[in-house]
Amino acid sequence: MDKFSVHSDTNGNVAVVTASGRFDSETSPSLDAELTKVVGQKNKIVLDLKGVEYLSSAGLRAIVKALQASQKAGGGVKLACVSVSVETVLRTVGMMEMLKAFSSVDDAVASF
């Protein structure tokens, strides 16, 4: 999958941001822009990573920025459907200690 896409929707008072493709230096600005927009509207965010096949430091930065902004607003970011390769990156940099991951979007939404 070479194409990158990111879009958001709402599920009650939770924003669900769905991303697919690769989070790299070229595509992460789109992710950052979407997360920034969403954090301005909702402070509870589920990031659905089911279709994400690669996560670079630029993608990590966008996630950390959203996490910090949402926590400052009294909410948080939860992950859903994290692949083994992406989870490995998140664990390596210590982000799995800051972010809770769930096997489905519904489970992540319900955790708020």
Stockholm file with secondary structure:
# STOCKHOLM 1.0

chainA/1-112         MDKFSVHSDTNGNVAVVTASGRFDSETSPSLDAELTKVVGQKNKIVLDLKGVEYLSSAGLRAIVKALQASQKAGGGVKLACVSVSVETVLRTVGMMEMLKAFSSVDDAVASF
#=GR chainA/1-112 SS CCCCEEEEEEETTEEEEEEEEEESTTTHHHHHHHHHHHHHHCSEEEEEEEEEEEECHHHHHHHHHHHHHHHHTTCEEEEESCCHHHHHHHHHTTGGGTSEEESSHHHHHHTC
#=GC SS_cons         CCCCEEEEEEETTEEEEEEEEEESTTTHHHHHHHHHHHHHHCSEEEEEEEEEEEECHHHHHHHHHHHHHHHHTTCEEEEESCCHHHHHHHHHTTGGGTSEEESSHHHHHHTC
//
